[in-house]
Amino acid sequence: MTTVSSAATLAATPPLAHSEEYFGAYRNFWWHTDFLALMAQRLQTRQLRHMLDVGCGQCHWSRLWLAHLAAQAEITALDRDPRWAAGDVRLQAHFPAQGARLRFVQGDAARLPFADASFDMVTCQTLLIHVADPSRVLSEMRRVLRPGGLLLCSEPSNLANAAMANALTVQRDSAAQLDAFRYRLLCEEAKRLAGEGDSSLGDKLAWLLQACGFQSIQSYLSDKATPLLPPYVGQEAQANLNEVQAMAEPSRVLIWQAHVARWAAALPDPAERQFLLDYAASAVQAAKQIVELVAAGQYWDSGAALMYLVAGRR
């Protein structure tokens, strides 16, 4: 549970933009570029010029798809967070250098500030897992799509990812593994009850698109699995390793514990609330153990993640 001193430290820390703690360098390695080229071929995105990236963050997703759009593409990047919606000078230079136009807009994904049928393509990456009503957001995306336009969403199944093995989890007995899975399951349930989204929404994504009226639904899984193996050589391995080690940093621990405390308050069962808070406090030690295994050159990770890529047409 977050202590008084920890809470005071967190309060004194400048607030991060939405999901900023997850925008490390490893995000640039999430996808195989040849896989995205194959998806672009199947979805015929070369015919599309006007794209809306909802929940754009730092435009990781837009940058990847830019190469697969029509010439002189026009990208609208929308985010509710003022920091991301303000744009970035590097991004403002990157897109024109590729022959495209980029504009940033601040707005709510559930109330998109655009006219009906404004875009050829609407897309998002790890956005819907953070919204209270994904169906409303999807309906808004459908509204601003032109007839026949493409919706493309990428969302994970984080509960499945929590079951993947690494050098620390294989040391646990079955009871400890069950507790760890119960913790992640309760985190997801509490987050949903708190109205902050469904971290495993990817599992439901194709069904949600169908329920919102999309046609020609296609669903794929990312083919990217990058094992983290000692001696951790290469730019991608180092970016991955930095992300793993960052989980043990005091600032990240405080941010995560604040999330858990907020979610736990939404659980109706006092015993479940207490389990969630207690486990979050004890998980700090597990993060430190991972850092120790890395220092000893003994940490490994499967590198697997269940990430859906689901498309539909208006």
C-alpha positions as a Markdown table, in Angstrom:
| # | Residue | x | y | z |
|---|---|---|---|---|
| 1 | Met | 0.0 | 0.0 | 0.0 |
| 2 | Thr | 1.2 | 3.5 | -0.7 |
| 3 | Thr | 2.7 | 5.1 | 2.4 |
| 4 | Val | 2.1 | 8.6 | 3.5 |
| 5 | Ser | 5.7 | 9.6 | 2.6 |
| 6 | Ser | 5.3 | 7.9 | -0.8 |
| 7 | Ala | 2.1 | 9.7 | -1.4 |
| 8 | Ala | 3.8 | 13.0 | -0.5 |
| 9 | Thr | 6.6 | 12.3 | -2.9 |
| 10 | Leu | 4.2 | 11.4 | -5.7 |
| 11 | Ala | 2.2 | 14.7 | -5.0 |
| 12 | Ala | 5.5 | 16.7 | -5.3 |
| 13 | Thr | 6.3 | 15.0 | -8.7 |
| 14 | Pro | 5.2 | 16.9 | -11.8 |
| 15 | Pro | 2.3 | 15.0 | -13.3 |
| 16 | Leu | 3.1 | 12.9 | -16.4 |
| 17 | Ala | 1.0 | 13.1 | -19.6 |
| 18 | His | -1.3 | 10.1 | -20.2 |
| 19 | Ser | 0.7 | 6.9 | -20.5 |
| 20 | Glu | 4.0 | 8.9 | -20.6 |
| 21 | Glu | 5.6 | 6.3 | -18.3 |
| 22 | Tyr | 5.2 | 3.7 | -21.0 |
| 23 | Phe | 6.6 | 5.8 | -23.9 |
| 24 | Gly | 10.1 | 4.5 | -23.7 |
| 25 | Ala | 12.4 | 3.6 | -26.6 |
| 26 | Tyr | 11.2 | 0.0 | -26.7 |
| 27 | Arg | 7.8 | 1.1 | -28.1 |
| 28 | Asn | 9.7 | 1.8 | -31.4 |
| 29 | Phe | 10.4 | -2.0 | -31.6 |
| 30 | Trp | 6.8 | -3.3 | -31.0 |
| 31 | Trp | 6.2 | -4.3 | -34.7 |
| 32 | His | 8.0 | -6.1 | -37.5 |
| 33 | Thr | 7.9 | -3.6 | -40.4 |
| 34 | Asp | 7.5 | -6.4 | -43.0 |
| 35 | Phe | 4.4 | -7.6 | -41.0 |
| 36 | Leu | 2.9 | -4.1 | -41.3 |
| 37 | Ala | 3.7 | -4.0 | -45.0 |
| 38 | Leu | 1.8 | -7.3 | -45.4 |
| 39 | Met | -1.1 | -5.9 | -43.5 |
| 40 | Ala | -1.0 | -2.8 | -45.6 |
| 41 | Gln | -1.1 | -4.9 | -48.8 |
| 42 | Arg | -4.1 | -6.9 | -47.5 |
| 43 | Leu | -6.0 | -3.8 | -46.4 |
| 44 | Gln | -5.0 | -1.8 | -49.5 |
| 45 | Thr | -4.0 | 1.2 | -47.4 |
| 46 | Arg | -2.0 | 2.7 | -50.4 |
| 47 | Gln | -5.3 | 4.0 | -51.6 |
| 48 | Leu | -5.9 | 6.0 | -48.4 |
| 49 | Arg | -4.8 | 9.6 | -48.0 |
| 50 | His | -6.7 | 11.1 | -45.0 |
| 51 | Met | -5.9 | 9.3 | -41.8 |
| 52 | Leu | -7.0 | 10.1 | -38.2 |
| 53 | Asp | -4.8 | 8.7 | -35.4 |
| 54 | Val | -6.9 | 8.7 | -32.2 |
| 55 | Gly | -5.0 | 8.9 | -28.9 |
| 56 | Cys | -1.9 | 9.7 | -30.9 |
| 57 | Gly | 0.5 | 10.2 | -28.0 |
| 58 | Gln | 3.9 | 10.6 | -29.6 |
| 59 | Cys | 2.7 | 9.4 | -33.0 |
| 60 | His | 4.5 | 6.0 | -32.8 |
| 61 | Trp | 1.6 | 4.4 | -34.7 |
| 62 | Ser | 1.2 | 7.2 | -37.3 |
| 63 | Arg | 4.9 | 7.1 | -38.1 |
| 64 | Leu | 4.7 | 3.4 | -38.8 |
| 65 | Trp | 1.7 | 3.7 | -41.1 |
| 66 | Leu | 2.9 | 6.7 | -43.0 |
| 67 | Ala | 5.0 | 4.6 | -45.4 |
| 68 | His | 1.9 | 2.6 | -46.3 |
| 69 | Leu | -0.5 | 5.5 | -47.2 |
| 70 | Ala | -1.1 | 7.3 | -50.5 |
| 71 | Ala | 1.3 | 10.0 | -51.6 |
| 72 | Gln | 0.9 | 13.4 | -49.9 |
| 73 | Ala | -1.0 | 11.8 | -47.1 |
| 74 | Glu | -2.7 | 14.1 | -44.5 |
| 75 | Ile | -2.5 | 12.9 | -40.9 |
| 76 | Thr | -4.6 | 14.3 | -38.1 |
| 77 | Ala | -3.3 | 13.3 | -34.7 |
| 78 | Leu | -5.8 | 13.7 | -31.9 |
| 79 | Asp | -5.2 | 13.3 | -28.2 |
| 80 | Arg | -7.1 | 14.5 | -25.1 |
| 81 | Asp | -3.9 | 15.2 | -23.2 |
| 82 | Pro | -2.7 | 18.8 | -23.7 |
| 83 | Arg | 1.0 | 17.7 | -23.8 |
| 84 | Trp | 0.6 | 15.3 | -26.7 |
| 85 | Ala | -2.0 | 17.5 | -28.5 |
| 86 | Ala | 0.5 | 20.3 | -28.5 |
| 87 | Gly | 2.7 | 18.4 | -30.9 |
| 88 | Asp | 6.4 | 18.0 | -31.1 |
| 89 | Val | 8.9 | 19.9 | -33.3 |
| 90 | Arg | 10.6 | 16.7 | -34.3 |
| 91 | Leu | 7.3 | 15.2 | -35.5 |
| 92 | Gln | 6.4 | 18.5 | -37.2 |
| 93 | Ala | 9.6 | 18.1 | -39.2 |
| 94 | His | 9.4 | 14.3 | -39.8 |
| 95 | Phe | 6.1 | 14.1 | -41.6 |
| 96 | Pro | 6.7 | 16.8 | -44.1 |
| 97 | Ala | 10.1 | 15.2 | -44.8 |
| 98 | Gln | 8.1 | 12.1 | -45.9 |
| 99 | Gly | 5.9 | 14.2 | -48.1 |
| 100 | Ala | 2.9 | 14.2 | -45.7 |
| 101 | Arg | 1.0 | 16.9 | -43.7 |
| 102 | Leu | 0.5 | 16.6 | -40.0 |
| 103 | Arg | -1.8 | 18.5 | -37.7 |
| 104 | Phe | -2.5 | 18.0 | -34.0 |
| 105 | Val | -5.9 | 18.4 | -32.4 |
| 106 | Gln | -6.9 | 18.2 | -28.8 |
| 107 | Gly | -10.1 | 16.3 | -28.3 |
| 108 | Asp | -12.1 | 13.5 | -26.7 |
| 109 | Ala | -12.2 | 10.1 | -28.5 |
| 110 | Ala | -15.8 | 9.7 | -27.3 |
| 111 | Arg | -16.8 | 13.0 | -28.9 |
| 112 | Leu | -14.5 | 13.5 | -32.0 |
| 113 | Pro | -14.5 | 17.1 | -33.1 |
| 114 | Phe | -14.8 | 16.3 | -36.8 |
| 115 | Ala | -17.7 | 16.2 | -39.3 |
| 116 | Asp | -19.2 | 13.0 | -40.5 |
| 117 | Ala | -17.3 | 11.1 | -43.2 |
| 118 | Ser | -14.1 | 13.2 | -42.8 |
| 119 | Phe | -11.4 | 10.4 | -43.1 |
| 120 | Asp | -10.4 | 7.5 | -45.4 |
| 121 | Met | -8.8 | 5.7 | -42.4 |
| 122 | Val | -9.2 | 6.0 | -38.6 |
| 123 | Thr | -6.8 | 4.1 | -36.4 |
| 124 | Cys | -5.5 | 3.7 | -32.8 |
| 125 | Gln | -3.0 | 1.8 | -30.9 |
| 126 | Thr | -3.5 | 0.9 | -27.2 |
| 127 | Leu | -6.2 | 3.5 | -26.9 |
| 128 | Leu | -9.4 | 1.5 | -26.3 |
| 129 | Ile | -7.9 | -0.3 | -23.3 |
| 130 | His | -8.0 | 3.1 | -21.5 |
| 131 | Val | -11.5 | 4.2 | -22.2 |
| 132 | Ala | -14.6 | 3.6 | -20.1 |
| 133 | Asp | -16.9 | 3.0 | -23.1 |
| 134 | Pro | -15.0 | 1.6 | -26.1 |
| 135 | Ser | -18.3 | 1.1 | -28.0 |
| 136 | Arg | -19.0 | 4.8 | -28.0 |
| 137 | Val | -15.4 | 5.5 | -29.2 |
| 138 | Leu | -15.8 | 3.0 | -32.0 |
| 139 | Ser | -19.1 | 4.4 | -33.0 |
| 140 | Glu | -17.5 | 7.9 | -33.2 |
| 141 | Met | -14.7 | 6.5 | -35.3 |
| 142 | Arg | -17.3 | 4.9 | -37.6 |
| 143 | Arg | -19.1 | 8.3 | -37.8 |
| 144 | Val | -16.1 | 10.2 | -39.0 |
| 145 | Leu | -15.1 | 7.5 | -41.6 |
| 146 | Arg | -16.1 | 7.9 | -45.2 |
| 147 | Pro | -18.3 | 5.0 | -46.6 |
| 148 | Gly | -16.0 | 2.1 | -47.3 |
| 149 | Gly | -13.3 | 3.7 | -45.1 |
| 150 | Leu | -10.9 | 1.6 | -43.0 |
| 151 | Leu | -10.9 | 1.3 | -39.2 |
| 152 | Leu | -7.7 | -0.2 | -37.8 |
| 153 | Cys | -7.2 | -0.8 | -34.1 |
| 154 | Ser | -4.3 | -2.4 | -32.2 |
| 155 | Glu | -5.0 | -3.5 | -28.7 |
| 156 | Pro | -3.4 | -6.1 | -26.4 |
| 157 | Ser | -4.6 | -8.9 | -24.1 |
| 158 | Asn | -2.5 | -7.9 | -21.1 |
| 159 | Leu | -3.9 | -10.7 | -18.9 |
| 160 | Ala | -2.5 | -13.3 | -21.4 |
| 161 | Asn | 0.8 | -11.4 | -21.4 |
| 162 | Ala | 0.9 | -11.6 | -17.6 |
| 163 | Ala | 1.0 | -15.4 | -17.9 |
| 164 | Met | 4.1 | -15.4 | -20.0 |
| 165 | Ala | 7.2 | -16.9 | -18.3 |
| 166 | Asn | 10.5 | -15.2 | -17.4 |
| 167 | Ala | 13.5 | -16.0 | -15.2 |
| 168 | Leu | 11.7 | -14.9 | -12.1 |
| 169 | Thr | 8.3 | -16.4 | -12.6 |
| 170 | Val | 9.7 | -19.9 | -13.3 |
| 171 | Gln | 11.2 | -19.9 | -9.7 |
| 172 | Arg | 7.7 | -19.6 | -8.2 |
| 173 | Asp | 5.6 | -22.5 | -6.9 |
| 174 | Ser | 2.1 | -23.0 | -8.2 |
| 175 | Ala | 0.6 | -21.1 | -5.2 |
| 176 | Ala | 2.8 | -18.1 | -5.9 |
| 177 | Gln | 1.9 | -18.2 | -9.6 |
| 178 | Leu | -1.8 | -18.3 | -8.8 |
| 179 | Asp | -1.4 | -15.3 | -6.5 |
| 180 | Ala | 0.4 | -13.4 | -9.2 |
| 181 | Phe | -2.3 | -14.1 | -11.7 |
| 182 | Arg | -5.1 | -13.3 | -9.3 |
| 183 | Tyr | -3.4 | -9.9 | -8.7 |
| 184 | Arg | -3.3 | -9.1 | -12.4 |
| 185 | Leu | -6.9 | -10.3 | -12.8 |
| 186 | Leu | -8.1 | -8.1 | -9.9 |
| 187 | Cys | -6.1 | -5.2 | -11.3 |
| 188 | Glu | -8.0 | -5.5 | -14.6 |
| 189 | Glu | -11.4 | -6.0 | -12.9 |
| 190 | Ala | -10.8 | -3.0 | -10.6 |
| 191 | Lys | -9.7 | -0.8 | -13.5 |
| 192 | Arg | -12.9 | -1.6 | -15.4 |
| 193 | Leu | -15.0 | -0.9 | -12.3 |
| 194 | Ala | -13.2 | 2.4 | -11.9 |
| 195 | Gly | -14.2 | 3.4 | -15.4 |
| 196 | Glu | -10.6 | 3.5 | -16.7 |
| 197 | Gly | -10.8 | 0.8 | -19.3 |
| 198 | Asp | -10.2 | -2.9 | -20.0 |
| 199 | Ser | -6.5 | -3.9 | -20.3 |
| 200 | Ser | -7.4 | -7.1 | -22.2 |
| 201 | Leu | -9.8 | -5.5 | -24.6 |
| 202 | Gly | -8.0 | -7.0 | -27.5 |
| 203 | Asp | -9.7 | -10.3 | -26.9 |
| 204 | Lys | -13.1 | -8.6 | -27.5 |
| 205 | Leu | -12.1 | -6.2 | -30.2 |
| 206 | Ala | -13.5 | -8.0 | -33.3 |
| 207 | Trp | -16.8 | -8.6 | -31.5 |
| 208 | Leu | -17.0 | -4.9 | -30.6 |
| 209 | Leu | -16.4 | -3.8 | -34.1 |
| 210 | Gln | -19.2 | -6.1 | -35.3 |
| 211 | Ala | -21.5 | -4.8 | -32.6 |
| 212 | Cys | -20.8 | -1.2 | -33.7 |
| 213 | Gly | -21.8 | -1.9 | -37.3 |
| 214 | Phe | -18.4 | -2.4 | -39.0 |
| 215 | Gln | -18.2 | -4.8 | -42.0 |
| 216 | Ser | -15.5 | -7.0 | -43.5 |
| 217 | Ile | -13.9 | -7.5 | -40.1 |
| 218 | Gln | -10.4 | -9.0 | -40.2 |
| 219 | Ser | -8.4 | -9.9 | -37.1 |
| 220 | Tyr | -4.6 | -10.6 | -36.9 |
| 221 | Leu | -2.0 | -11.1 | -34.2 |
| 222 | Ser | 1.4 | -9.4 | -34.3 |
| 223 | Asp | 4.1 | -11.9 | -35.2 |
| 224 | Lys | 6.6 | -10.1 | -33.0 |
| 225 | Ala | 8.2 | -12.0 | -30.2 |
| 226 | Thr | 11.6 | -10.8 | -29.1 |
| 227 | Pro | 13.3 | -12.9 | -26.3 |
| 228 | Leu | 15.3 | -10.9 | -23.9 |
| 229 | Leu | 18.5 | -12.9 | -23.4 |
| 230 | Pro | 21.8 | -12.3 | -21.8 |
| 231 | Pro | 24.2 | -10.7 | -22.6 |
| 232 | Tyr | 21.5 | -8.3 | -23.9 |
| 233 | Val | 23.3 | -7.2 | -27.0 |
| 234 | Gly | 21.8 | -4.8 | -29.5 |
| 235 | Gln | 19.8 | -1.6 | -29.6 |
| 236 | Glu | 16.4 | -3.4 | -29.3 |
| 237 | Ala | 17.6 | -5.6 | -26.4 |
| 238 | Gln | 18.9 | -2.6 | -24.5 |
| 239 | Ala | 15.6 | -0.7 | -25.0 |
| 240 | Asn | 13.7 | -3.7 | -23.8 |
| 241 | Leu | 16.0 | -4.1 | -20.8 |
| 242 | Asn | 15.8 | -0.5 | -19.9 |
| 243 | Glu | 12.0 | -0.8 | -19.8 |
| 244 | Val | 12.2 | -3.9 | -17.6 |
| 245 | Gln | 14.6 | -2.3 | -15.2 |
| 246 | Ala | 12.5 | 0.9 | -15.1 |
| 247 | Met | 9.7 | -1.0 | -13.3 |
| 248 | Ala | 11.9 | -1.0 | -10.2 |
| 249 | Glu | 12.6 | 2.7 | -10.2 |
| 250 | Pro | 11.0 | 4.5 | -7.3 |
| 251 | Ser | 9.1 | 7.0 | -9.5 |
| 252 | Arg | 7.6 | 4.2 | -11.6 |
| 253 | Val | 6.7 | 2.2 | -8.4 |
| 254 | Leu | 4.9 | 5.2 | -7.0 |
| 255 | Ile | 3.0 | 5.8 | -10.2 |
| 256 | Trp | 1.9 | 2.1 | -10.4 |
| 257 | Gln | 0.9 | 2.0 | -6.7 |
| 258 | Ala | -1.2 | 5.1 | -7.2 |
| 259 | His | -3.0 | 3.4 | -10.1 |
| 260 | Val | -3.6 | 0.3 | -8.0 |
| 261 | Ala | -4.9 | 2.3 | -5.0 |
| 262 | Arg | -7.3 | 4.2 | -7.2 |
| 263 | Trp | -8.6 | 1.0 | -8.9 |
| 264 | Ala | -8.8 | -0.9 | -5.6 |
| 265 | Ala | -11.3 | 1.7 | -4.2 |
| 266 | Ala | -13.7 | 0.5 | -6.9 |
| 267 | Leu | -13.8 | -3.2 | -5.7 |
| 268 | Pro | -16.9 | -4.0 | -3.6 |
| 269 | Asp | -15.2 | -6.8 | -1.7 |
| 270 | Pro | -12.9 | -5.5 | 1.2 |
| 271 | Ala | -10.8 | -8.7 | 1.1 |
| 272 | Glu | -10.1 | -8.3 | -2.6 |
| 273 | Arg | -9.2 | -4.6 | -2.1 |
| 274 | Gln | -6.8 | -5.5 | 0.7 |
| 275 | Phe | -5.2 | -8.3 | -1.4 |
| 276 | Leu | -4.7 | -5.9 | -4.3 |
| 277 | Leu | -3.0 | -3.3 | -2.1 |
| 278 | Asp | -0.9 | -5.8 | -0.2 |
| 279 | Tyr | 0.3 | -7.5 | -3.4 |
| 280 | Ala | 1.1 | -4.2 | -5.0 |
| 281 | Ala | 3.3 | -3.3 | -2.1 |
| 282 | Ser | 5.1 | -6.7 | -2.1 |
| 283 | Ala | 5.6 | -6.5 | -5.9 |
| 284 | Val | 8.3 | -3.9 | -5.3 |
| 285 | Gln | 10.6 | -6.7 | -4.1 |
| 286 | Ala | 10.0 | -8.7 | -7.3 |
| 287 | Ala | 11.0 | -5.8 | -9.4 |
| 288 | Lys | 14.2 | -5.5 | -7.4 |
| 289 | Gln | 14.9 | -9.2 | -7.9 |
| 290 | Ile | 14.6 | -8.8 | -11.6 |
| 291 | Val | 17.3 | -6.0 | -11.5 |
| 292 | Glu | 19.5 | -8.4 | -9.5 |
| 293 | Leu | 19.1 | -11.2 | -12.1 |
| 294 | Val | 20.0 | -8.7 | -14.8 |
| 295 | Ala | 23.1 | -7.6 | -13.0 |
| 296 | Ala | 24.1 | -11.3 | -12.7 |
| 297 | Gly | 23.4 | -11.9 | -16.3 |
| 298 | Gln | 20.7 | -14.4 | -15.5 |
| 299 | Tyr | 17.5 | -12.7 | -16.4 |
| 300 | Trp | 15.6 | -13.8 | -19.5 |
| 301 | Asp | 12.1 | -13.2 | -20.9 |
| 302 | Ser | 10.1 | -15.0 | -23.6 |
| 303 | Gly | 9.5 | -11.7 | -25.4 |
| 304 | Ala | 6.0 | -12.8 | -26.4 |
| 305 | Ala | 3.0 | -10.5 | -26.2 |
| 306 | Leu | -0.5 | -11.0 | -27.4 |
| 307 | Met | -1.3 | -7.9 | -29.6 |
| 308 | Tyr | -4.3 | -7.9 | -31.9 |
| 309 | Leu | -4.6 | -5.9 | -35.1 |
| 310 | Val | -8.3 | -5.7 | -36.1 |
| 311 | Ala | -9.7 | -4.0 | -39.1 |
| 312 | Gly | -13.2 | -3.2 | -40.3 |
| 313 | Arg | -15.0 | -1.1 | -43.0 |
| 314 | Arg | -17.7 | 1.4 | -42.6 |
